[in-house]
Amino acid sequence: MRVIMEDSGALTVDLDVFDRTVAVNLRGHLLCTRAVLPHLTATGSGAIVYTSSGSAYGAEPTRPSYAMTKAGVNALMRHVASRWGKEGVTANVLAPGFTVTGEMKKAMEANAEEATKWADYFMSRTPDTRLGESEDHAAVVAMLLSEDGRWINGTIIDVNGGSLMRG
């Protein structure tokens, strides 16, 4: 979360922040893909679910590094879906809206004023009655990894407090 908060703008972002964001969001996803694909193609089936964000296709005055890397995750997913789909591998993206994780809860407790500001900001941008939590996304991921999700391939499921789906 700290790195995202330091992702200020194209002209001002510290390159260490940019490099860390690329390392986690792009390199990390690519390394995981490289590790799992040989196993999935050897068995002739399997699924990969990547995590991305609406920031990949939305516009914000800050967080360009984050948005750029999430757009890259979406591109990686489309590549995997189109290249290995005929070999029984599905690849999809879950793009959750602002999600309160355990780490974020600790940070919010440490700085309640800042946490309230961010919570209010994200609540104003969602049609839901509360902010999402990690557990809210588990059922979608479980479905995409199951036989029930075998026909879904190359899709971005945008869960931003609503149910907009992008293909």
Disulfide bonds with the S-S distance in Angstrom:
none
